[in-house]
Amino acid sequence: MFAVVLFASCGYKPSAKYAREALGQKVSTNVFISKEDPENAVLVKDAIDAALIDVFHASLTDRTHSDTHLDISLSNPRYSPIQYDANGFVTAYRMRVTLWIKSYRDGQLKSYTTAGYYDFAVEPNAVVTDQQRFEAIRNAAQKAISVFVAKISSEGARQSSTNSKGH
């Protein structure tokens, strides 16, 4: 009970509320597909759409009906060894995904760059399977999206405090 009174009295708002204020209720996305690795674009688009629904509680729509449109480009995902066994064989890798996001809202363009990492284990002297690679890309992309969410929430909080000071 005390925590509810404390948060209510200080004007606490969850970060997702600030993000919704910055993005709006209706969002459209477009993920640019790499000719070299088209499967990754589908994974990233699914991860981004899930994050928009889960975190922002936004409705996905087509671009003509959206408050905000996001154009997203994915770097070529890269993984590098991070752990070896006693015989020198790789036992763990780190996947790195970078997203370039352009946000269009109210005639304004904002650009963001976010990165996500995901560490995964493999059997010594084993080849990384497509399934392991796709799972690592999906997890790294979700982490990059979390960074984007934090940036958007921060902008929303700044806008909210600026608007409340002006009233």
Secondary structure, DSSP 8 states (H G I E B T S, - for coil): -HHHHHHHHTT---HHHHHHHHH-SEEEEEEE--SS-HHHHHHHHHHHHHHHHHTT--EE--GGG-SEEEEEEE---EEEEEEE-TTS-EEEEEEEEEEEEEEEETTEEEEEEEEEEEEEE--TT----HHHHHHHHHHHHHHHHHHHHHHHHHHHHHHHHHHHHH-
